[in-house]
């Protein structure tokens, strides 16, 4: 039979010594260990949080029917495939020579399946944070701090998003005790959907919460940019044709100019004589028109005319109509050249305003996304099989499916089992910690029973899903509707 809880060791004063992690707490009766996950209840070591199982009938509006096996289990596989046992609340395998807490059998579409369930202790773990905003949050490689302690860094920005890499073993264990503790706390809060306040050296202050709009320097973001300045020109050039003579889309990275852009050329937009500051790239595309910042298009400017030089008198003409707009449509201005070819701000024509609104409409809502990332090491794999490398090969060969609290994961190519999961798709409070410090995350491995035996699995610890449902502290919840069912059919026939 699999271990439901860590081994207990008697100690003076009725304390129990827990071996769920390297801290090895002595726990007094009625109290919990340092991780708040295990407790001493009347001399028995128990897992405090309920063990989560996903019930597919709940998602389909059905009712939970109590399971009555009518006597001892006869060894047959549970046949409906409607219950998936997650690792949330299951317990750990530490010190890892023992089998996983639960190795659960079921029959799915005529195939005998097994799911190996454990809460892994991850020192080699962190989060990747995607912040949808056009704002400048700080230079690449700048340190990200929580309560003054370094917890990660800014990494490469992506299309309309700023990216952070937080955590990792060096911050958890390689710095001061305070750095490790605050890093662990920040990661845990982010993974469990809580808001975390952080600051970036030579940059902005942020409040980040998975599934919510980011707050940058005290202001909540509303939208991410529709694209760079050049892309915006390409998308909306036709809507400007005949309504304006020149358009400049201001962007921190690539500022677009309609008359020079290929889209403008194809539409027959004549040269306007505009002169741009910055570094010209290909026609209609300019780099470094301003420094990064919190102004127009992620630059530091508040006056868009500051990026323009004098218009060429040989080409420009009085009355030339000029639209300046940011990549989110948040900033925009309409100008007309006077007799001296100087832009003068004017009322935007009624037929031009919808194009600015269309830019805003095409900007997706700003969002903070948090992806937990960890490497499932050899010791964790020993809870699955006596020969851990076979599990790795089985995952790479797509024989074994990896999930995190029932949520789908992305497994990185290359050595080991390095996976990422969107924390908003994991059951509530699915992550924990141990004060080594390290994060505790659910991980499940699902594969055919025959394949499990072939990779040297702990076959004498396989139990039916029904035996889990009969335990105390089991909570049945509906799976997230946008998560694929972990026991869904694949090439397992």
LINURSUL-V624803 format. One record per helix or strand of 3 or more residues. SS is the DSSP state (alpha for helix, beta for strand). FROM is the first residue (numbers start at 1). TO is the last residue. Records with the same first field share a line. If there is no record, write none. Layout:
SS = FROM-TO + FROM-TO
This chain:
beta = 8-10 + 16-18 + 38-41 + 44-47 + 51-55 + 83-85 + 102-108 + 111-122 + 125-132 + 143-146 + 149-154 + 161-167 + 196-200 + 205-208 + 246-250 + 255-257 + 285-287 + 321-326 + 332-337 + 343-345 + 368-376 + 401-404 + 417-422 + 432-434 + 438-448 + 462-464 + 474-477
alpha = 12-14 + 56-59 + 169-173 + 177-191 + 229-240 + 262-266 + 296-298 + 304-307 + 350-361 + 378-381 + 388-396 + 423-425 + 449-454 + 459-461 + 465-469
